[in-house]
Amino acid sequence: MDNIPNGPSDSKKVKVAVVQAATVFYDLKATLEKAERFIKEAADHGCQLVVFPEAFIGGYPRGSNFGVVMGSRSPEGKEEFRKYHAAAVELPGPASDALAQLSANHNVFLVMGLIEREGGTLYCSVAFFDPLKGYLGKHRKLTPTAAERYLWGCGDGSTLPVFDTEVGKIGAVICWENRMPLLRTAMYGKGIQIYCAPTADARDSWIATVRHIAMEGACFVLSANQFCRQSDYPFLPETSGEAKDESSVLCRGGSAIIAPSGEVLAGPKYDGEGLVTAELDLGDIVRAKFDFDVVGHYARPDVLSLRVNEKPNSTVTFLTP
């Protein structure tokens, strides 16, 4: 009887960090070095999981129009896209090898927002790393928002992972994907416990969104956003209005960590770059599900159900004779 393990309802404490920081545009080496500084700081504080913002590697080109108007693209915009494409990374590839090494060196699980390159198409993705196993896999944003669509392709159901790790079941949903109720339901159905929400949305309404998700899914939500000034961009964002000096804030951040009860455990942070940290008690997940289990006792599969297609949608399929 002594060898029978305790059930998953036992409380487990996990210390986590959300990084709020800006990309070093068009400089992968400098961006990785910046990531390492934050990873080391989080590890020095005893954090076991570190989450970075949407598009931290590769950059979120806030305000750039890439020379696009309806029906045409300018030569200057095409050249800007070429530079942006060159700053993206392949998964797996040398950049993911470097990130896996950072994860191992500092003994932390790592969730990294990045721009992924495959052929001539870019994807807004999240990559997952285990300090012992290395690169675990990725999630590609299913539907880019508004003007993002002329930069990024659409993901498919083959990259909707929830990884069962030493610190809990981890997955990610990016920015306004979090407003897609069926995608959220798919993640709840996979038993997600630590729901990572890298974003570029710094509005007050975003905090309402992630608090709702935490309560709806009875999970912890780790929301990471960049804090950016004009000086972080190699171009003047078109949406910035009147000319601003280099210290002008273009994205104020708002990174936060939310409990399954909807309580804000840490953040939102609006005062610059830095870490947002908290200790999670995974027992709070079961306590919350006693009230409301969205895919369990509170579900009505006889009335409402969801079908998820997890097959990759390949343009070209080669059949072996």
VORO-691899 format. One record per residue: residue in three letters; x, y, z of N, C-alpha, C in turn. Coordinates in steps of 0.2 Angstrom, whole numbers, plus 5000, padded with zeros to 4 digits. Atoms other than C-alpha are relative to their C-alpha. Example, Ala and Ser with C-alpha at 12.3 -4.5 7.8 and 13.67 -1.06 7.14 Angstrom:
2
ALA500449945000506249785039500450065000/SER499649944999506849955036499650055003/
END
This chain:
321
MET500449945000500050005000500450065000/ASP499549945000501550125003500250024993/ASN499749985007501950124984499450034996/ILE500549975004500250184979500150085000/PRO499949935000500450364973499450045002/ASN500549954999499450514979499650024994/GLY500449985006498050574967500250074998/PRO499849945003498150724956499750065004/SER500349954996497050824969500550035005/ASP499549974995498550844981500350074998/SER499749935001499151024982500749994998/LYS499349995002500751064973500250074999/LYS499849935000501651234974500550014994/VAL499649985006502451304958500150074999/LYS499849925001503351474956500150014993/VAL500049985007503151554940500150074999/ALA499949935001503651714931499850014993/VAL500249975007502951814916500550054999/VAL499549955002504251914907499650064996/GLN500349945004503652094901500650044997/ALA499549975003504952154889500050014992/ALA500049995007505252214871500549964996/THR499650035005506052134856500650044999/VAL499549975003507752184850499949994992/PHE500350015007507052214832500649984995/TYR499550025005508052124818500749985002/ASP499450024997509352064830499949935004/LEU500250074996509051874835500549995006/LYS499550014994510751864845499850045006/ALA500149964995510352014855499349995004/THR500650024997508551964858500149935004/LEU499950064996509151794864500450015006/GLU499749984994510351874876499650045005/LYS500449974995509051984883499549955003/ALA500450064997507951824885500449975006/GLU499650044995509351744895500050045006/ARG500049964993509451894907499449995004/PHE500650014996507651874911499949935003/ILE500050074998507751684912500449995006/LYS499550014994509251694924499750045006/GLU500349974994508351824935499449965003/ALA500650044997506751714936500349945003/ALA499750064997507851564940500350025007/ASP499749974994508751664953499550015006/HIS500649994996507051694961499649945002/GLY500350064998506651514962499449984995/CYS500550015004505451514947500149944996/GLN499950075004505151344938499750014993/LEU500349995007504151414923500150074998/VAL499949945002504551564913499650014993/VAL500549995006503251634900500250074997/PHE499849945003503751764887499450034996/PRO500549975003502651884877499949974993/GLU500150015007501851864860500650034995/ALA499549985005503151874846500650045003/PHE499449974997504551914858500649994995/ILE499550015005505751834846499750014993/GLY500249985007505551914828499650065001/GLY500349944999504552054835499250014998/TYR500749985002502752124834500050074997/PRO499949935004502852264821499550055001/ARG500649964999501652374829500050064996/GLY500049945004501052504818500250004993/SER499750005007501952454802499549984995/ASN500550025005500952444786500349954995/PHE499750045005502252344776499850024993/GLY500149985007501752454761499349974997/VAL500650045002500052364760499450054999/VAL500749975001498452444752499649954996/MET500450055003497052354745500249994992/GLY499850015007497652274729500750014998/SER499349995001499452314730500550005006/ARG499550004995501052304740500650044997/SER499449955003502552434738500649965000/PRO499350034999504352384735500350015006/GLU499749994993504852464751499749955005/GLY500350054996503552354760500249934999/LYS499850065001504152204752500749995003/GLU499350014997505952234757499950005008/GLU500150014993505352264775499749935002/PHE500250064998504452104775500649954999/ARG499450045000506052024769500550005006/LYS499650004994506952084784499749975006/TYR500450034995505552034795500049925000/HIS500050075002505551854787500749985002/ALA499450024998507451844790500150005007/ALA499950004993507251884808499649955004/ALA500450054997506051744811500449945001/VAL499650064999506551574816499649934998/GLU500350065002506251394811500049955006/LEU500150054994505551254823499949934997/PRO499449994996506551154826500550034996/GLY499449975004508151244821500550025005/PRO499549974996509651334828499750045006/ALA500349964995508551454838499749965005/SER500350044994507551324847500549965003/ASP499550034996509151234851500350045005/ALA499749954995509851394859499550015006/LEU500549994994508151414869500049945004/ALA500050064996508251234874500650005005/GLN499449994995509951264881499950045005/LEU500149954995509451414890499549975006/SER500450044995508051304898500349965004/ALA499650054996509251174903500550035005/ASN499549964996510551294909499750035007/HIS500349974994509351374921499549965003/ASN500550054997508251224925499350035001/VAL500749975000506651314920499649974994/PHE500550015006505151264909499950074996/LEU500049945004505051394895499550004995/VAL500549985005503651464885500150064996/MET499749945004504251574871499550024994/GLY500349975006503251684859500550024995/LEU499549995005504051694843499750014993/ILE500250005007503851724824500449944997/GLU499850075003504051554815500050014993/ARG499950005008504751544797499949934998/GLU500050075004504251394786499950024993/GLY500049985007504651424768499950084999/GLY500149935001503951594762499550035005/THR500549984996502651604776500250005007/LEU499849994993502751664794499449995004/TYR500550014995501751614809500150035006/CYS499949984993501451684826499949945004/SER499950064996501951544837500250005007/VAL499750014993502351484854500449945000/ALA499650064999503751364858500149985007/PHE500050024993503851254873500649965001/PHE499350034998505451194882500049975007/ASP499950044994505751064895500850005002/PRO499350004998507451084905500449934999/LEU499750075001507750894903499949974993/LYS500250035006506850854887500150044994/GLY499949965005507251004877499350034997/TYR500649975004506051074863499449945000/LEU500550055000504350994866499550014994/GLY500449995006503351074852499750075000/LYS500249935001502351224847499350014999/HIS500749985002500651314845500150054995/ARG500049955005500351414829499350045001/LYS500649964999499051554831499549984994/LEU500550025005497451494822499850054995/THR500249955004496851654816500350075002/PRO499849934999497851814815499550055000/THR500549954999496951974819500150064995/ALA500049945005496552114806500650004996/ALA499449995004498152174798500549955001/GLU499550054999499152034805499949954995/ARG500150055005498351924792500450014993/TYR499649995006499452004778500749985002/LEU499450024998500951954788500149925002/TRP500050074997500551784796499549954997/GLY500450055002499851624790499549975006/CYS500450034995498451524799500349945003/GLY499950064997498851384811499549954998/ASP500650055000497851224811500049965006/GLY500250044994497251094823500649955002/SER499450054998498950994823500550035005/THR499649974995499751124835499650035005/LEU500449984995498551134849500249965007/PRO499850054994499651044863499850035007/VAL499949994993499451034881500549955003/PHE499450044998501050964889499949985007/ASP500150024993500950864905500850005002/THR499349994998502550924913500149995008/GLU499950014992503350914931499750065003/VAL500349944996502551084935499350014998/GLY500750005001500851044928499950004992/LYS500250015007499851034911500050074997/ILE499949935002500451184901499850004992/GLY500149995007499751254885500050074999/ALA500049935002499651424876499450014995/VAL500549975005498251524867500350074999/ILE499649945001498951684859499550064998/CYS500349945001498151854860499249994999/TRP500750005000496451874853499749934998/GLU500250075000496351684850499649995007/ASN500450014994495751694868499350025000/ARG500749985001494151774862499649944996/MET500350055004493751614853499849945005/PRO500250044995492651514865500149924998/LEU499950075002492851344855500749985001/LEU499350024999494751354856500149995007/ARG499950014993494651384874499749945003/THR500350074998493451234876500549944999/ALA499550065002494751124867500550005005/MET499550004995496051174879499849985007/TYR500350034994494951144894499949925000/GLY500150075001494550974887500749965000/LYS499350034999496450934887500250005007/GLY499850004993496550964905500550065002/ILE499549954998497551124905500050035007/GLN499949984993498151184922500350075000/ILE499649945001499351324917499950034993/TYR500249975006498551424903500450064998/CYS499649955002499851534895499750054994/ALA500449955004499151694886500550054998/PRO499649955003500551784877499550054996/THR500549955003499751944870500450064997/ALA499849935001499952114862499550055002/ASP500649964998498352184870500250035007/ALA499849974993498752314884499450045002/ARG500649974998496952374886499749975007/ASP500350034994496052364902499549944999/SER500550065002494752244894500449945000/TRP499750075000496152114892500049975007/ILE500050034993496252094911499449975001/ALA500650034999494452064911499949934996/THR500050065004494651934897500449945004/VAL499650054997496051834906499749985007/ARG500350014994495151844923499449954998/HIS500650055002493551764914500349934998/ILE499750075003494651624906500249965006/ALA499850034994495351584923499449975004/MET500650034997493651564931499649954996/GLU500450045004492851484916500449935000/GLY499650065001494251354914500349975007/ALA499750024993494751334933500749994999/CYS499350005001496551364928500350065002/PHE499649944999497951484931500150024993/VAL499949975007498151604917500650055001/LEU499449965000499851684914500150044994/SER500049955005499751834903500650044999/ALA499449975001501351904895499950054994/ASN500049955005501452064885500750045000/GLN499449965000502852174879499950075002/PHE500049934998503252344886500550034995/CYS499649975006503852454871500050075000/ARG500049935002504452624868500250014993/GLN499849985007504752714852500749984998/SER499350015001506552684854500149924998/ASP499950075001506252494853499949984992/TYR500250025007505652504834500550044995/PRO499549975005506852534819499650044995/PHE500449965005505352624810499550035004/LEU500549974997504052744815499349974999/PRO500750035001502352654818499550054997/GLU500549965003501052724807499450025004/THR500649994995499752714821500250055005/SER499849964994500752824832499850075000/GLY500349935001499952984826500550054999/GLU499549945000500953144829500749975002/ALA499350024998502853124830500150005007/LYS499850014993503453064847500749995001/ASP499350014999505153064855500149925002/GLU499850074999506052894858499849975006/SER500250024993505452884876499249985000/SER500850015000503552874871499949935000/VAL500250074999502752714877499549994994/LEU500450025005501952624862499549945002/CYS500450054997501352474872500249995008/ARG499949994993501152484891500149935004/GLY500050074996501152294895499449985003/GLY500650024996499952244908500049935001/SER499950074998500652074911499749985007/ALA500450024994499751974925500049935001/ILE500150074999499551804933499350005004/ILE500750014997497751754938499949935002/ALA500150074997497151614949499349984998/PRO500650035003495751494945499350035003/SER500649974998494551594956499950074997/GLY500149935003494851754945500450055004/GLU499649954997495951834958500650014997/VAL499449985003497351934952500649995005/LEU499450024995498951854960500650054999/ALA499549955001500151974952499950044994/GLY500149965005500152124941499350035000/PRO499749995006499452194930500650065000/LYS499449965000501152284927500050054994/TYR500049955006501152444917500650055001/ASP499549954999502752534923500749984997/GLY499350015003504152464912500149924999/GLU499850075001505052304908500149975007/GLY499950034994505252174921499649935001/LEU500350064999504652014929499350015004/VAL500650004996502851974936500149925003/THR500050064997502951824948499549985005/ALA500550034995501851714959500149935001/GLU500050074998501751554968499349974999/LEU500750035002500351444961499949935005/ASP500250064996499451314972499649964995/LEU500450035004498851184960499449975003/GLY500650024996497651124973499450054999/ASP500549955001496651284969499649984994/ILE500450025006496151204952499449965002/VAL500550054998495251064960499450045005/ARG500549964996494451184973499550044995/ALA500449965004493851294959499549954996/LYS500450045004493151144949499449975004/PHE500550024996492151094964499450044999/ASP500649965001491051244960499850004993/PHE500249995007491151244941500649964996/ASP499650035005491951114929499750004993/VAL500349985006491651174912499949944995/VAL500150055004491951014903499949935004/GLY500250054995491450904918499350005002/HIS500750004997489950914929499650054998/TYR500449955002489451074922499850004992/ALA500150015007489451014904499349974998/ARG500650045002487950954894500149974993/PRO499850035006488650844880499449974996/ASP500650025004486850784876499750064996/VAL500349945003486450964871500650044996/LEU499549965003488151044867500749965000/SER499450045001489750964860500550044995/LEU499549975005491351014851500449944997/ARG499550055004492350914838500650044998/VAL499449975002494150964835500449964995/ASN499650035005495150924820500750015001/GLU499349994998496950894825500449984994/LYS499650025005497550834808500350064996/PRO499749955003498850944799499750014993/ASN500249985007498251034783500550014996/SER499449995004499651004771499750024993/THR500249995007499551084754500249954995/VAL499750055004500650954746500149935004/THR499950074997500550764751500349954996/PHE499650055005501750634744499849935003/LEU500250064999501050464744500549954998/THR499550055002502350324745499749944996/PRO500350065004502050184732500149945003/
END
